[in-house]
Amino acid sequence: MPLAKVMIIDESSVCRGLIIKDLEAFGVSTLSSVNSHMVACKELEIQSAQKLQPDCIIFDINAMQVDVPGMIGAVKQRAPSSKLLVMLPDNETSIDLGMLALEHGAADFIIKQVKGSNNAITTASREALSYKVRELLNIPVKEAAADKRIAPGQVPSAHSSYAPKDSKKLFKNTIPAHYHPLVLAIASSTGGPQVLVGLFRELGRRQVTLPIFITQHMPRDFTQVLAKQLEKVSGLPCKEAEHNEPVQSGHVYIAPGDYHMLVRRDDPKGKILLSLNQNPPENYCRPAADPMFRSLVEVYGGNSILAVVLTGMGSDGKKGCEEIAHKNGVVIAQDKDSSVVWGMPGAVTQAGITYANYNISQLPEAIMRLSGGKIQ
């Protein structure tokens, strides 16, 4: 297999050097390393003409110098198949810049923390970057011995572990006899915000009479912005979940960054309340989808859940979806072709618990059809 090719756009030669060192440690060749965004676009144009498209482009966003939509548009025009990974400044501008980057086509982002007189990228940021690049480029963890943050074998690769030769044999293909949906629960990670915005734009045209729970892997504060985006495009009441908040039908609840979101029944009144905690990360994530799915099974019953697993790294959500499927609920997943990373949806597909895989254009109709009349 040829080495994956990465382009690095960063104004700091020190940062570029450190990133190159990390990437080369697990089999990535640096196609080019440029020191300004103007040069980057010109360089990409040359590479495109020479048919040397990078598999991934890492670029540092500086709020004082970059027109984010314009830059991403220029990059995508010159390298349409490249995965775009953005490094955001560690300041108050990062939220708006990050959401803007995702909206205009970036696959994912990290917060770039720097230290020292030469503003070198920190070890934590380098590890996060290495992990995301590896997953975006389908580089198995066992080939990335230099990255010690994730233990080898613990996080599945984006595609190779979940590309069965005959996936039709893995699908359940039938609706359980006792399936009676009362909630919609969604898990997503890398590439998820773009899919969620498109999905909720369509769901907003429907009448929604069940609660919707979303765990999207994002840092603190970013999830609040995502909630506002989903409310804007759908017209549905969307918000970050609050501890002890009563669950209401037709409302959308998003797990806040750095908190697991669960539900619990308030006995003896019987009300269902949201519950937040900072228990240890699961699947290296907080928020994680598995705690959400488990709590929904405990409170509503597995046969009352329609679970949707969207694009994302790793396998978060798989164990919770296994409980849902084994208790007569329905699990569907995004298909490989439309996923930025087919880790999470691939995990539930490989487990043989999905009813079907759907392209992002098919998801709204599928969810409506499987909602038992609660979305119409």
C-alpha positions as CSV (number, residue, x, y, z in Angstrom):
1,M,0.0,0.0,0.0
2,P,1.5,3.4,-1.0
3,L,2.2,5.9,1.8
4,A,-0.6,8.3,2.6
5,K,0.2,11.8,1.4
6,V,-0.4,14.9,3.6
7,M,0.0,18.6,3.0
8,I,0.7,20.9,5.9
9,I,-0.2,24.5,5.8
10,D,1.2,26.3,8.9
11,E,3.1,29.6,9.2
12,S,5.4,28.1,11.9
13,S,8.3,26.1,10.6
14,V,8.8,24.7,14.1
15,C,5.2,23.4,14.2
16,R,5.5,22.0,10.7
17,G,8.6,20.2,11.6
18,L,7.1,18.6,14.7
19,I,4.0,17.5,12.8
20,I,6.0,16.0,9.9
21,K,8.0,14.0,12.5
22,D,4.8,12.6,14.0
23,L,3.3,11.7,10.7
24,E,6.4,10.0,9.3
25,A,6.4,7.8,12.5
26,F,3.3,6.0,11.3
27,G,3.7,5.9,7.6
28,V,2.6,9.2,6.2
29,S,4.7,11.0,3.6
30,T,4.6,14.8,3.6
31,L,3.6,15.9,0.1
32,S,4.4,19.6,0.8
33,S,4.9,21.9,3.7
34,V,4.1,25.6,3.1
35,N,4.3,28.6,5.3
36,S,1.5,30.9,4.2
37,H,-2.1,30.4,3.0
38,M,-1.5,32.4,-0.2
39,V,1.4,30.1,-1.1
40,A,-0.7,27.1,-0.1
41,C,-3.4,27.8,-2.6
42,K,-0.8,28.3,-5.4
43,E,1.0,25.1,-4.3
44,L,-2.2,23.1,-4.4
45,E,-2.9,24.4,-7.9
46,I,0.5,23.2,-9.1
47,Q,0.0,19.8,-7.4
48,S,-3.4,19.5,-9.0
49,A,-2.0,20.1,-12.4
50,Q,0.7,17.5,-11.7
51,K,-2.0,15.1,-10.3
52,L,-0.3,14.9,-6.9
53,Q,-3.5,15.4,-4.9
54,P,-2.9,15.0,-1.1
55,D,-5.0,12.5,0.8
56,C,-5.3,15.0,3.7
57,I,-4.6,18.7,4.1
58,I,-3.8,20.0,7.5
59,F,-4.1,23.8,7.8
60,D,-3.7,26.2,10.6
61,I,-6.4,28.9,10.8
62,N,-5.4,32.3,12.0
63,A,-8.4,34.6,12.6
64,M,-6.4,37.7,11.6
65,Q,-5.4,36.4,8.2
66,V,-7.9,33.9,6.9
67,D,-11.2,34.1,5.1
68,V,-12.3,30.7,6.2
69,P,-15.0,30.0,3.6
70,G,-12.8,31.4,0.8
71,M,-9.8,29.4,1.9
72,I,-11.7,26.1,2.2
73,G,-13.5,26.8,-1.1
74,A,-10.1,27.3,-2.8
75,V,-8.6,24.2,-1.3
76,K,-11.6,22.0,-2.2
77,Q,-11.6,23.4,-5.7
78,R,-8.0,22.4,-6.2
79,A,-8.0,19.2,-4.2
80,P,-11.7,18.0,-4.1
81,S,-10.9,14.5,-2.8
82,S,-8.6,15.7,0.1
83,K,-9.8,15.4,3.7
84,L,-9.5,18.8,5.3
85,L,-8.3,18.9,9.0
86,V,-8.2,22.4,10.6
87,M,-6.1,23.5,13.5
88,L,-7.9,26.3,15.4
89,P,-6.3,29.0,17.6
90,D,-6.6,28.3,21.4
91,N,-8.7,31.5,22.1
92,E,-12.2,32.8,22.1
93,T,-12.4,32.8,18.3
94,S,-12.0,29.0,18.0
95,I,-15.7,28.1,18.4
96,D,-17.0,30.4,15.6
97,L,-14.0,29.5,13.3
98,G,-14.4,25.8,13.9
99,M,-18.1,25.7,13.2
100,L,-17.6,27.8,10.1
101,A,-14.9,25.5,8.9
102,L,-17.1,22.4,9.4
103,E,-20.0,24.2,7.7
104,H,-17.9,24.8,4.6
105,G,-16.5,21.3,4.3
106,A,-13.7,20.7,6.8
107,A,-13.7,17.0,8.0
108,D,-12.6,17.8,11.5
109,F,-10.6,20.1,13.7
110,I,-8.3,20.3,16.7
111,I,-7.5,23.1,19.1
112,K,-3.9,24.0,18.4
113,Q,-2.2,24.7,21.7
114,V,1.3,26.2,21.6
115,K,4.0,26.8,24.2
116,G,7.5,28.2,24.5
117,S,9.2,31.2,22.9
118,N,9.0,29.5,19.5
119,N,5.3,28.8,19.8
120,A,5.8,25.0,19.3
121,I,2.6,22.9,19.1
122,T,2.1,21.0,22.4
123,T,2.4,17.3,22.8
124,A,-1.3,17.0,23.6
125,S,-2.3,18.8,20.4
126,R,0.2,16.7,18.3
127,E,-1.3,13.5,19.7
128,A,-4.8,14.6,18.9
129,L,-3.7,15.6,15.4
130,S,-1.9,12.3,14.8
131,Y,-5.0,10.3,15.9
132,K,-7.4,12.2,13.7
133,V,-5.1,12.0,10.7
134,R,-4.6,8.3,11.2
135,E,-8.4,7.7,11.3
136,L,-9.1,10.0,8.3
137,L,-6.5,8.2,6.3
138,N,-7.5,4.7,7.4
139,I,-4.1,3.9,9.0
140,P,-4.6,1.1,11.5
141,V,-3.7,1.8,15.1
142,K,-1.2,-1.1,15.2
143,E,0.9,0.8,12.6
144,A,1.0,3.9,14.7
145,A,3.3,2.7,17.5
146,A,4.6,6.2,18.0
147,D,1.2,7.5,19.2
148,K,1.0,6.3,22.8
149,R,-2.3,8.1,23.7
150,I,-4.4,5.4,22.1
151,A,-3.4,1.8,23.0
152,P,-2.8,-0.4,19.9
153,G,-5.9,-2.4,18.9
154,Q,-8.3,-0.3,21.1
155,V,-9.7,2.0,18.4
156,P,-10.7,0.5,15.1
157,S,-9.5,1.9,11.8
158,A,-11.8,4.0,9.8
159,H,-12.6,1.6,7.0
160,S,-10.5,-1.6,6.9
161,S,-11.9,-3.2,10.0
162,Y,-15.5,-2.6,8.8
163,A,-15.6,-3.4,5.1
164,P,-17.2,-6.9,5.0
165,K,-17.2,-8.5,1.6
166,D,-20.9,-9.4,1.8
167,S,-22.5,-6.8,4.1
168,K,-26.0,-7.9,3.1
169,K,-25.6,-10.9,5.3
170,L,-24.9,-8.7,8.3
171,F,-28.2,-6.7,8.1
172,K,-31.2,-7.8,10.2
173,N,-33.5,-6.7,7.4
174,T,-36.7,-7.1,9.4
175,I,-38.5,-4.9,11.9
176,P,-38.9,-6.6,15.3
177,A,-42.5,-7.6,16.0
178,H,-42.5,-5.7,19.3
179,Y,-40.8,-2.5,18.0
180,H,-42.7,0.6,19.2
181,P,-40.5,3.7,18.8
182,L,-40.8,6.4,21.5
183,V,-37.4,8.1,21.1
184,L,-34.8,8.9,18.4
185,A,-31.2,8.6,19.5
186,I,-28.3,9.7,17.3
187,A,-24.5,9.2,17.7
188,S,-22.0,11.0,15.5
189,S,-18.4,12.2,15.4
190,T,-16.1,13.2,12.6
191,G,-18.2,14.7,9.8
192,G,-21.3,14.5,12.0
193,P,-22.1,18.2,12.2
194,Q,-22.5,18.6,8.5
195,V,-24.7,15.5,8.3
196,L,-26.8,16.6,11.3
197,V,-27.5,20.0,9.8
198,G,-28.7,18.4,6.5
199,L,-30.7,15.9,8.4
200,F,-32.4,18.4,10.6
201,R,-33.1,20.7,7.8
202,E,-35.3,17.9,6.4
203,L,-36.8,16.8,9.7
204,G,-37.9,20.4,10.4
205,R,-40.3,20.1,7.5
206,R,-42.0,17.2,9.4
207,Q,-44.1,17.0,12.5
208,V,-42.0,15.6,15.2
209,T,-43.7,14.1,18.3
210,L,-40.9,12.2,20.0
211,P,-37.8,13.4,21.9
212,I,-34.5,13.3,20.0
213,F,-31.2,12.7,21.8
214,I,-27.8,13.4,20.2
215,T,-24.3,12.6,21.3
216,Q,-21.8,14.4,18.9
217,H,-18.2,14.2,19.9
218,M,-17.3,17.9,20.3
219,P,-15.4,20.0,22.9
220,R,-17.2,22.1,25.5
221,D,-19.0,25.2,24.1
222,F,-19.0,23.8,20.5
223,T,-22.1,21.7,21.2
224,Q,-24.0,24.8,22.2
225,V,-23.3,26.4,18.8
226,L,-24.3,23.1,17.1
227,A,-27.6,23.2,19.0
228,K,-28.3,26.7,17.8
229,Q,-27.5,25.7,14.2
230,L,-29.8,22.7,14.3
231,E,-32.6,24.9,15.8
232,K,-32.1,27.5,13.1
233,V,-32.3,25.0,10.2
234,S,-35.1,22.9,11.6
235,G,-37.3,25.2,13.7
236,L,-37.4,22.5,16.3
237,P,-36.5,23.4,19.9
238,C,-32.8,22.2,20.1
239,K,-30.6,22.8,23.1
240,E,-27.7,21.5,25.1
241,A,-29.0,19.1,27.8
242,E,-29.3,20.4,31.4
243,H,-29.0,18.3,34.5
244,N,-32.4,17.3,35.9
245,E,-34.3,18.9,32.9
246,P,-37.6,17.1,32.1
247,V,-37.7,15.4,28.7
248,Q,-40.3,16.8,26.3
249,S,-41.6,15.3,23.1
250,G,-40.6,17.1,20.0
251,H,-37.5,18.6,21.6
252,V,-33.9,17.9,20.6
253,Y,-31.3,17.4,23.3
254,I,-27.5,17.5,22.7
255,A,-24.9,16.1,25.1
256,P,-22.8,19.1,26.2
257,G,-19.1,18.8,25.5
258,D,-17.2,17.0,28.3
259,Y,-20.4,15.5,29.8
260,H,-22.1,12.2,29.2
261,M,-25.8,12.7,28.7
262,L,-28.2,10.1,30.1
263,V,-31.9,9.9,31.1
264,R,-33.5,8.6,34.3
265,R,-37.0,8.1,35.6
266,D,-38.0,10.4,38.5
267,D,-39.8,8.0,40.8
268,P,-42.4,8.0,42.1
269,K,-43.6,10.8,39.8
270,G,-42.5,8.8,36.8
271,K,-41.1,11.8,34.9
272,I,-38.2,11.2,32.7
273,L,-35.3,13.6,33.4
274,L,-32.0,14.3,31.7
275,S,-28.9,13.5,33.7
276,L,-25.3,14.8,33.1
277,N,-22.1,13.4,34.6
278,Q,-18.4,13.6,34.1
279,N,-17.7,9.9,34.6
280,P,-14.6,8.6,32.9
281,P,-14.5,8.8,29.1
282,E,-15.8,5.7,27.3
283,N,-14.3,4.7,24.0
284,Y,-11.9,7.6,24.7
285,C,-14.8,10.0,24.4
286,R,-16.8,12.3,26.7
287,P,-19.5,12.7,25.8
288,A,-19.9,9.2,24.6
289,A,-22.8,7.6,22.9
290,D,-22.8,4.2,24.7
291,P,-23.8,5.7,28.1
292,M,-26.7,7.5,26.4
293,F,-27.9,4.4,24.6
294,R,-27.7,2.3,27.8
295,S,-29.7,4.7,29.8
296,L,-32.4,5.0,27.1
297,V,-32.7,1.2,27.1
298,E,-33.1,1.2,30.9
299,V,-35.7,3.9,31.0
300,Y,-37.7,3.4,27.7
301,G,-36.9,-0.2,26.9
302,G,-34.9,-1.3,23.9
303,N,-37.9,-1.8,21.7
304,S,-38.8,1.9,22.0
305,I,-35.6,3.2,20.5
306,L,-34.7,4.1,16.9
307,A,-30.9,4.5,17.0
308,V,-29.0,6.2,14.2
309,V,-25.2,5.9,14.0
310,L,-23.5,8.5,11.7
311,T,-20.0,9.1,10.4
312,G,-17.3,9.1,13.1
313,M,-14.0,7.6,14.3
314,G,-13.7,4.6,16.5
315,S,-16.6,2.4,17.7
316,D,-18.5,4.5,20.2
317,G,-22.1,3.5,20.2
318,K,-21.6,-0.1,19.2
319,K,-22.1,-1.7,22.6
320,G,-25.2,0.4,23.4
321,C,-26.7,-0.4,20.0
322,E,-26.1,-4.1,20.6
323,E,-28.4,-3.8,23.7
324,I,-31.0,-1.9,21.6
325,A,-31.0,-4.4,18.8
326,H,-31.1,-7.4,21.2
327,K,-34.1,-5.9,22.9
328,N,-36.1,-5.4,19.7
329,G,-35.1,-1.8,18.9
330,V,-34.0,-0.7,15.5
331,V,-30.5,0.5,14.6
332,I,-29.6,2.1,11.3
333,A,-26.2,3.5,10.1
334,Q,-24.8,5.8,7.6
335,D,-23.3,4.0,4.6
336,K,-19.6,3.9,3.9
337,D,-19.6,6.0,0.7
338,S,-21.2,9.1,2.3
339,S,-19.2,8.8,5.6
340,V,-16.2,11.0,6.2
341,V,-15.0,8.2,8.5
342,W,-16.8,4.8,8.5
343,G,-15.6,3.8,12.0
344,M,-18.7,4.1,14.1
345,P,-21.3,3.2,11.5
346,G,-18.9,0.4,10.3
347,A,-18.7,-1.0,13.8
348,V,-22.4,-1.5,14.2
349,T,-22.7,-2.8,10.6
350,Q,-19.9,-5.4,11.3
351,A,-21.7,-6.4,14.5
352,G,-24.7,-7.5,12.4
353,I,-27.2,-5.4,14.4
354,T,-28.2,-2.8,11.8
355,Y,-31.5,-2.9,9.9
356,A,-29.8,-1.1,7.0
357,N,-27.2,1.4,5.9
358,Y,-28.3,4.7,4.3
359,N,-26.7,7.4,2.3
360,I,-27.1,10.8,3.9
361,S,-29.7,11.7,1.2
362,Q,-31.7,8.7,2.2
363,L,-31.5,9.2,6.0
364,P,-34.5,11.6,6.5
365,E,-36.9,9.4,4.7
366,A,-35.7,6.3,6.4
367,I,-36.0,7.9,9.9
368,M,-39.5,9.1,9.1
369,R,-40.5,5.6,7.9
370,L,-39.0,3.9,10.9
371,S,-40.4,6.4,13.5
372,G,-43.7,4.7,13.8
373,G,-45.6,7.8,12.8
374,K,-43.9,10.0,15.3
375,I,-42.2,11.9,12.5
376,Q,-44.4,12.6,9.5
